[in-house]
Structure formats: C-alpha cells, structure tokens
Amino acid sequence: MKFQVRVKTDCSEQSVEEFGDRRYLVHLKNKPEDNKANIELVNLMGKHLGVPPLKLKIISGSSSKDKTLELV
C-alpha cells in the first residue's frame, strides 16, 4: 500500500492531516538535515497508521517535500 505525503519541516508541533485517498500533510519539528526529518516522518506515520516504523519505507522523494511511502 502506498501513501502520498507532503511534509512541512521546522514546525512547532508534530501533526498528521489526512485528505482521503491515502494523501497526508505532515508537520514535523526537525529540519531536513542529516535525514532527521525523514526518520521523524517514518516514526510519526507509523504511529498514526498503527504499524511499526520498520514497515514503512520512503520509495520516492527522500530529498523533496512531496514523498511516497510504502507499507511493506
């Protein structure tokens, strides 16, 4: 299963907004430095979806604000 995610970094709080059809807007606290934001994204989405973070993988957009995640 794949998810389309738009990421906003350097926010004051973490949040996940769902727009239906597996599309999300995710607010992260970390800046996109040293892969910290991607790690935070996978952890937060895993918590939101109720799956272990190791089951989620960024398959495209690892250096972009628009990403595709896959549940493996």
Backbone as numpy.savetxt, mean C-alpha at the origin, in Angstrom:
# Nx Ny Nz CAx CAy CAz Cx Cy Cz
-5.18 -12.28 -6.61 -6.03 -11.12 -6.61 -5.13 -9.88 -6.61
-5.46 -8.90 -7.46 -4.66 -7.69 -7.58 -5.43 -6.49 -7.06
-4.67 -5.51 -6.53 -5.22 -4.29 -5.97 -4.50 -3.09 -6.57
-5.25 -2.06 -6.94 -4.67 -0.81 -7.42 -4.61 0.15 -6.23
-3.43 0.72 -5.99 -3.23 1.57 -4.81 -2.57 2.87 -5.22
-3.11 3.98 -4.75 -2.43 5.27 -4.88 -1.95 5.62 -3.48
-0.69 6.00 -3.38 -0.04 6.24 -2.09 0.26 7.73 -1.92
-0.06 8.23 -0.75 0.35 9.57 -0.35 1.27 9.40 0.85
2.49 9.91 0.76 3.48 9.73 1.81 3.62 11.00 2.65
4.34 10.86 3.75 4.65 11.97 4.64 3.38 12.60 5.22
2.41 11.77 5.59 1.16 12.23 6.19 1.25 12.14 7.71
0.36 12.82 8.38 0.39 12.80 9.85 -0.19 11.52 10.42
-1.09 10.86 9.68 -1.71 9.61 10.14 -1.77 8.59 9.01
-1.80 7.32 9.39 -2.01 6.24 8.43 -3.50 6.06 8.21
-3.90 5.84 6.97 -5.30 5.50 6.71 -5.40 4.80 5.36
-6.49 4.04 5.21 -6.79 3.34 3.97 -8.22 3.69 3.58
-8.38 4.24 2.38 -9.70 4.55 1.84 -9.97 3.61 0.68
-11.12 2.96 0.71 -11.47 2.01 -0.35 -12.46 2.68 -1.30
-12.19 2.54 -2.61 -13.04 3.14 -3.63 -13.76 2.09 -4.46
-13.88 0.87 -3.94 -14.55 -0.21 -4.66 -13.68 -0.77 -5.77
-14.07 -1.92 -6.26 -13.36 -2.59 -7.35 -11.86 -2.71 -7.08
-11.50 -3.01 -5.82 -10.12 -3.23 -5.38 -9.21 -2.04 -5.68
-9.72 -0.81 -5.48 -8.92 0.40 -5.62 -8.87 1.11 -4.27
-7.67 1.57 -3.91 -7.45 2.15 -2.59 -6.61 3.42 -2.68
-6.86 4.32 -1.73 -5.98 5.46 -1.48 -5.43 5.25 -0.08
-4.10 5.22 0.03 -3.44 4.91 1.29 -2.56 6.09 1.70
-2.75 6.56 2.92 -1.93 7.63 3.49 -0.91 6.98 4.42
0.37 7.30 4.19 1.46 6.72 4.97 2.23 7.81 5.71
2.80 7.44 6.84 3.60 8.38 7.62 5.02 8.55 7.07
5.59 7.47 6.56 6.98 7.50 6.10 7.13 8.23 4.77
8.33 8.74 4.56 8.70 9.32 3.27 9.19 8.19 2.37
9.15 8.39 1.07 9.62 7.33 0.16 11.14 7.26 0.09
11.77 6.94 1.20 13.22 6.82 1.28 13.58 5.44 1.77
14.56 4.82 1.16 15.09 3.53 1.59 13.99 2.46 1.70
12.99 2.53 0.83 11.92 1.53 0.76 11.01 1.52 2.00
11.14 2.51 2.88 10.35 2.55 4.11 8.86 2.68 3.83
8.48 3.52 2.86 7.06 3.70 2.54 6.46 2.42 1.96
7.20 1.70 1.13 6.68 0.45 0.56 6.47 -0.60 1.66
7.38 -0.67 2.60 7.23 -1.62 3.70 6.01 -1.25 4.55
5.87 0.04 4.84 4.71 0.50 5.60 3.41 0.20 4.84
3.43 0.39 3.51 2.25 0.11 2.69 1.84 -1.36 2.77
2.79 -2.26 2.61 2.48 -3.69 2.65 1.95 -4.09 4.03
2.55 -3.57 5.09 2.09 -3.87 6.44 0.68 -3.33 6.70
0.42 -2.10 6.28 -0.89 -1.49 6.50 -1.97 -2.17 5.67
-1.67 -2.49 4.42 -2.67 -3.17 3.58 -2.93 -4.58 4.08
-1.90 -5.26 4.56 -2.10 -6.59 5.14 -3.05 -6.53 6.33
-2.84 -5.53 7.18 -3.71 -5.35 8.34 -5.14 -5.03 7.90
-5.28 -4.15 6.92 -6.60 -3.74 6.43 -7.35 -4.92 5.79
-6.63 -5.75 5.04 -7.25 -6.88 4.35 -7.37 -8.12 5.22
-6.70 -8.11 6.37 -6.76 -9.26 7.27 -5.91 -10.43 6.81
-4.79 -10.12 6.15 -3.87 -11.16 5.70 -2.46 -10.82 6.19
-1.59 -11.82 6.31 -0.21 -11.52 6.70 0.49 -10.69 5.62
1.29 -9.72 6.01 1.99 -8.88 5.02 2.85 -9.67 4.05
3.33 -10.82 4.46 4.16 -11.63 3.55 3.37 -12.17 2.37
2.05 -12.14 2.45 1.19 -12.61 1.36 0.96 -11.54 0.30
1.39 -10.28 0.57 1.22 -9.18 -0.38 2.55 -8.86 -1.04
2.47 -8.57 -2.33 3.68 -8.27 -3.10 3.39 -7.08 -4.03
4.30 -6.12 -4.09 4.19 -5.01 -5.03 4.69 -5.52 -6.37
3.79 -5.60 -7.36 4.19 -6.15 -8.65 4.50 -5.08 -9.68
4.03 -3.84 -9.44 4.43 -2.74 -10.32 4.31 -1.43 -9.56
5.12 -0.47 -9.94 5.07 0.86 -9.34 5.81 1.01 -8.04
6.84 0.22 -7.81 7.53 0.29 -6.52 8.17 1.66 -6.27
8.44 2.42 -7.32 9.00 3.76 -7.13 8.02 4.84 -7.59
6.75 4.50 -7.68 5.71 5.42 -8.12 4.65 5.57 -7.04
3.81 6.60 -7.17 2.72 6.74 -6.21 1.54 5.84 -6.57
1.48 5.35 -7.80 0.46 4.41 -8.24 1.08 3.03 -8.29
0.54 2.11 -7.51 1.14 0.77 -7.37 0.08 -0.29 -7.62
0.55 -1.46 -7.99 -0.30 -2.64 -8.08 0.23 -3.66 -7.10
-0.64 -4.10 -6.18 -0.29 -5.13 -5.20 -1.01 -6.41 -5.58
-0.37 -7.52 -5.28 -0.98 -8.82 -5.56 -0.99 -9.64 -4.29
-2.11 -10.30 -4.04 -2.25 -11.22 -2.93 -1.84 -12.59 -3.44
-0.75 -13.14 -2.90 -0.23 -14.45 -3.38 -0.51 -15.54 -2.36
